[in-house]
Amino acid sequence: MSLRDKTMAMAKRPEKIVELKEFGGEKVLIKGAMGNLRWRILEEALAGDDGAKMTIVIAKLFPAIAIECMFDPESGEPAYKPEDEKMLDGVGLKPRIEVLDHIVDLSGLKEEAIETGKAD
């Protein structure tokens, strides 16, 4: 396998279909955050002092994360559009955390990775 092929395999965006309890059991295709959004999440998470604060800090990014990472599981189309940002900002903390847990997991941004970033 060539270096290019290996790099492309590593860059493949992880995804999974999940049932969101906080959204009335709605199923959604969630894709891991990539590129600049992934770094924004990590940057915001590093600004937190502890796990609870970190979750709240990341939650403020929910509109941008939802627009980039949530998709219709049947059509593959984005669940939200950029013009939905203000509406998404009105979503409560509990539903945000449910979605963010999946996205952080898929994006390789679990607490251990964030803790490692704090140590650097």
Secondary structure, 3 states (H helix, E strand, C coil): CCHHHHHHHHHCCCEEEEEEHHHCCEEEEEECCCHHHHHHHHHHHHCCCCHHHHHHHHHCCHHHHHHHHEECCCCCCECCCHHHHHHHCCCCHHHHHHHHHHHHHHCCCCHHHHHHHHHC
